[in-house]
Amino acid sequence: MAVVRDLRVLLRFQGFRRLLAVRLLSQGADGVFQVALASYVVFSPEKQTSAAAIASAMAVLLLPYSLVGPFAGALLDRWRRRQVFLYGNLLRALMASVTAVLILGRVPDQLLFASALCVTAVNRFVLAGLSAALPRVVDTERLVVANSLSPTAGTLAATAGGGLAFLVRLVVSDSDAAVVLVGAALYLCAALASLRIAKGLLGPDRRLTRPGLATALTGTAHDLLAGLRHLTAPSRREAAWALAAMTLMRFCYGAMLVMLLMLCRYALTDTTEEGLALLGLALGVSGAGFFVAAVVTPWAAGRFGPGRWIMLCAAAAAVLEPAFGLPFAGGPLLIGAFVLGLTTQGAKIATDTVVQSTVDDAFRGRIFSLYDVLFNVAFVGAAAVAALMLPPDGRSVPLVVTIAVIYGAVAVAIGRFERQ
């Protein structure tokens, strides 16, 4: 297979191998932690979860770091990215362990969210740093393939982490605390893996890579304005359009995820255990879609161009999402999860490539952090809209139709831009 051949070529780059190991361990830990948190908040038998409660949890976990995100980018362009991976994962291992203790103590949800907030905050630095560092470990000719395989491999690792979380819950008597501790161990492994990368290999290209914190923060506003000017320049207009399209597609994916959570919890299963199992299966099927996107996207982006591939992904989702979503049945929803996994990841790979190929290295940290902020805002906004539109059992024809319309609008807008 072409994807196996491409992976073999990329694995010849020592820097890529080591960066990929950090990504796999880190995002695998993310999958474990997120499933444990979702299981505790959404699927605990004693909790009567609603779409509004899910939206509130997402807002608490993500919105505050929409403010931190730009600062993360400014600091990523000043700090050594390898050190971010090392200390960031060490901190996440510590805070995940604290979260496990809080779960055992049956503390109020507010305290649990505060601890989980610290884990997700550091995640902003790590994920943005992984994307910004990728062009430092592969050559330009293989950047599209690396963007296809590396983030997709991370997504699959997160999916595998979610599967590991389900397995641990079965073995350790449905203990969410034990699952969180497994995630903490994986964060620690990611930190140790980062030690195999040379400090200066991942950049950024600055003499002063670790300025004082006060100096870095006072320069943030200027750095952000410079980053926005860099992104909106005529030569980088394609990156701006790709980011806008990906943000709307992320909104659609988030709304469908909230609907799927409610359907698995109430409409499609009789017990919380069955609901959690169905959710795990749906996430696994969506992960298979991510894998297919990694195989298809390098060829498709080369054949049609990254912008037109984004358009085709949005158009396919606009047609297939209502076809498989409106029956509100397990089988069609699983097929729909695969389709959305394929189209969302395919568009993301193309967007990453457009941004990396048009944005200068000195600005990549800031741009990818803004990219991450857009992801968070879109996801929380999707949860809020879903909370307003979803009935208690999760079946909502207007929500499915609205999502299809948004996908269609993205396809039309990107098509017009590409023709111009």
N, C-alpha and C positions, 0 to 999 in steps of 0.2 A: 504494500500500500504506500501511496505517496506520503501520507502523514508519518508513517514509520520511518521512511527514508529521510524526511525533513527533520524528524526528531533526532535521528542518529547524527545528522550533520551538525545540528545545534549542540548536541551533547559533547561534541569535540571541543567546544569552547569551555575551558575550565571555569571561567567566571560565570557563564550561563548556568552550568551545572550547579554551582554552589548557590547562586541566587535562586534557582528553581527549588533547591532543597529548603531554603528558608521560606519561600512562598508556600510550598506544600505543607510543611509543618505548621506554619502560622495560620493558614486558612483552614487546614484540617482542625486545628484547635478552635477556630471561629465556629465551624460547623457544630462541634461538640457543645460549645458554650451556648450557642443560639438555640439549639434543640432543647437543651436542659432548661433554659429560661422560658421558652415557649411552652414546654411541657408543664412547668410549674405554674405559670401565669394563666395559660389558656385551658389546659386539659386536667388540672387538678379536680378530682370529683367534688370537692367541697366548694368550688368556685363556680358561680353562674356567669359565665363569660358572655359579653355582648360585643358587637362591632365597635361600639363607643369605647369599651374598656380596652380593646386591642389598639384602637387609634390613640388612646391616652398613653398606653405603654410605649408605643412607637414614638410619640411626641416627646415623652420624658427621656427616652434613650437617645433620640437622634437630633431633635431640634436645637438643644443647647450647643451642640457641636457643629451646627451650621454657622455659628458665630466663631467657633474655634478654628474651623477649617481654613479660612484665609490666613490666620496666624500660623497654622501648620505649614502652609506652603511657603510663607516668607522665611520660616525657620529652616525648612528643608533645603532651601537654596543657600543657607549659611552653614548648616551642620553637615558633617560627614554622614552620608546615608547609611553606611555600614554600622555606625554607632547608634543610629536611630533604631535599626533592627535589633541590635544587641540589648540596649537598655529598655527599649519599648516592650520587647517580649518578656524581659525579666519583670518589668512592672506589671504586665498583664498576668503573668503567672501568680504574682503576689495577690493582686486584687481578685482574681478568680478564686483563689483559696479563701479569701475573706468572704466572698459571695457564698461559697459552700457552707461556711460556718453560719452565716445569716439564715440560709435555708434550713439548716438543722435547728436553729433557734426559733423558727416560725415567727420571725419578726414581721412588722407591718411592711406592706409592699413598697412604701416610700423609701425605707432604708435599703431594701433589696435593690431597687432601681438606682439609688445613689451609688451603690457599689458597682453595679453593672455599668453604670454611666462611665466610670473610670476606665473600665475595660474597652468600651466602645470609643472613648476619647482617644486613647493611644492608637486604636485601629486606624484613625484618620491619618496619622503620621506614617504608619507602616505600609498601608495599601498605596498611598500616594507615592511613597518612596520607592516601592517596588516597581511601579510603572515608570517613574522618572529615571530609575537606574538602568532599565532594560537596554536602552541604546548604548550604554557604556560597555556591555558585555557581548554584543553581537555586531556584525558589520551591517552597513546600510542595505545591502542586497537581501539580507535575510531578516530584516526588521518586520516585514509583514507576517512571515511565517512564525517568528518569535512571538509577535503579538497574538497570533492565533493560538499557539500551543501553550504559552506560559500562563496567561490569565485563565484560559480554559482549564488547564491542569489544576490551577488553584481552585477554580469553582468545583471541579470534580473532587478535589481533596476536601473541600468544605462539605460536599454531598456525602463523601465517604465518612467524614467526621460525624455527620448527622446519623448515618447508619450505625457507626460505632456507639453513638449515644443511645440509640434504641437497644442495641445489644447489651450494653452495660446495665440499662434499666431492667432488662429481663433477668440478668444474672444476679443483680444486687437488689432484688425486691423493690423495683420501681423507685430507687433512690436517686432523686435529682441531684442531691449533694455529691454523691459518688461520681455522677456524670460530670459535674463541674470540676471536680478534682482531676479527672482524666484530662479535661481541657487544659487545666493549669500545668499538668505534666508536659503536654504537647507544646505549650507556650515556652516552657523552659528548654525543651529540645530545640525549638526554633532559635532561641537566643544562643545556645551552644553552637548550632550550625553556622550562625553568622560569623563566629570567630574564625572560620576557615577562609573568609574573604579578606583580602588586604584592605587596610583602612582607607587608602586613597583611591582604590579602584573604581568605586561607584560615584565619585564626584561629590559635590559639584566642583567645577573648575574655578576655584577662588583661592587666593593665598590665605585669606583669613576665613577659615572654615568653622571656627568655634568662637564667635565674638561673645562678649558679655550679654546676658539676657536682656538687660535694660536697653543696650544699644540695638539689639535685634528687634525688640518690640517697638521702640520709638521709630524705627525705619519701616515698620510694617505698612502703614498707610501709603507711604511713597512707593514702596515695592508693589503693592496691590494695584495702584493706579498705573504704574509702569507695565504690570502684567496685563491689565485690561487693554491698555493702548496697544501692546504687542499683539494681543489676540484679535483686536478689531481692525488691524491694518489691512488694507486691500489684499495683500498677498496671503493673508491668513483668514480670509473670509470663509473659506471652505471649512476650516476648523470650527468657527463660530456656529455655522449652520449645522454641522455634525453634532456639536454639543447640544444645541437646542433640540434637535430631533431625538437624540438619545435621552434627554431629560423627559420629554413627553412619553417616549416608549417605556421608560422606567416608571412613570406615573401609571400607565396602563398595567404594567406587570404588578405593581404594588396593590392596585385596586383588586385585581384578580386574585392575588394571594390572600387578601383579607376575606374575600368571598369564599375562597377555598377553605380557609380556616373555619369559617362559620358552617359551611356545608359539612365538613368532616366532623365538626363538634356536635351538630344537632340533626341535620337533614338526612345524611347518608348512612349513619351508623347508629347503633343502639346504646353503646357504652363508650366511655372515654378511651378505653384501651383500643377498641376497634377504630375510633376516630383518629387516634394518634398513629396507628398502623397505616391507615389509609393516607394520612398526610405524609408519612414517611415514604410510602410507595409513590405518591404524586411527585414529591421532591426528587426521588430517584429517577423517575421517568423524565422529569425536567432536566436533570443532570445528564441523561442520555442525549437530550436535545442539545445541550451545551457541547457535548463531545462531537456530535455530528456537525455542529457549526464550526468546530475547530478543523474538521476534515474538509468541509466544503468551502469555507470562507477564503482561504488563500487562492484557490482556483477562481472563485466567483469574483473576488476583488480584483484579481488580475485580468479577468475576462471583461467585466463591466466597469471597473473602477470602484473605489470604496464608496463614493457618494451614491452611485446607482445601486450598489448592493444594499445600502441602507434603505433606499427607496423600495427595493424589491422585498426586503424583510418586512417593512411596515405594511406594504400592500398585501402580502401573504397573510399577515396577522389580521388585517382588517376583514379579510374574507373568511378565514378559517376559525377565528376566535368565536364569533357568534354561532357558527355551524356546530362547534363542539361544546360551547358553553350553555346555549339555551336549553338543551334537554335536561340540564341539572341532574345528570345521572353519572354514576361512577366511571363507567367505561369511556364515554365521550370526554369527560373531564380529564381523564388520564391522557387521552390523545391530545387534547387541547394543551395540557401541561407540557407535553413534548414539543408541540408546535411553538408555544411561547418561549420555551427554553432555547430552541433553535434560532428563532427570529431575533430574540433579545440579545443573545450572545453573539450572533452573527453581526448585528448592527454595532454592538459594543467593540468587537474586534476591529471593525472598519473604522469606528470613531477613534479608538486608541491610535491606530496607524496614522490617520489624518492629523491628529494633534501632535504626535511625536515627530512626524515628518515635516511639519510646518512651523513648529515652535522651537526656538533656540534653546540649547541646553540650560543656559542660565535662568530661563523662565519656566522650565518644565515643572519644577516643584510647585510653584504658585498655580500654574494652570491646572495641574492634576488635583491639587487641593480644592480649587474652585469647582472642578469637575465632580469631585466627591461631595461637595456641599450641594450642588444641584441634584445629585442622586438622593441625598438625605431629604431635602425639601420636597422633591417630587414624591418620594415614598411616603412621607408623613402626610402630605397633601392628599395623596391617593387614599390613605387610611381614613382621613377626615371625611372625604367625599363618600367613601364606601359606608362609613358609619351613618351618614345622613340618608343614604339610599337603600341600605340593606334592611330587610325585615328580620325578625328574630331567627328564622331558620336559614337565612343566607340566600334565598332564591330572589333574584332581582333582575327582571328583564330590562328595565331602563338602564341599569348599570352596565350590563353586557353590551347593549346597543350603544351607549355613550362611549365605551372603550373602543368599539369598532369604528365609530365616527372619528375619534382622535387618531387612531392608526391610519385611517384613510386620509385625513388632513395632512399628516406627516408625509405620507407617500406623495401626495400631490405637491406639497411645498418643496420637498427635496427634488422631485422631478423637474419642476420649473427652474429651480436654481441650477441644476445640472445642464439644462438646455441653454441657459443664459451664459 
